[in-house]
Amino acid sequence: MTTATPLIDWHALGQVLLTSLVLGVGIVVLFSACVYSLSQFRRSGATVVVRATNAIVMTATLAAIAASVVWGLYIIIHK
């Protein structure tokens, strides 16, 4: 006699939920940091060091957002 397989794979569902939650919140946080850095970059009284630091932060956050989008599309296409 064989054992019945469950209708719902709860482990896989939990992984999907956790991954979606982490990436959803992570992208919002990265986007918020990017917008904040942009606003600090555009301030009229900002020094060169502040502008350079904010430009680096904006570039890094945009690269992280783009990488997560590309990774998500890769996962969708190859599943």
Secondary structure as GFF3:
##gff-version 3
##sequence-region A 1 79
A	DSSP	alpha_helix	10	41	.	.	.	ID=ss1
A	DSSP	alpha_helix	48	77	.	.	.	ID=ss2
###
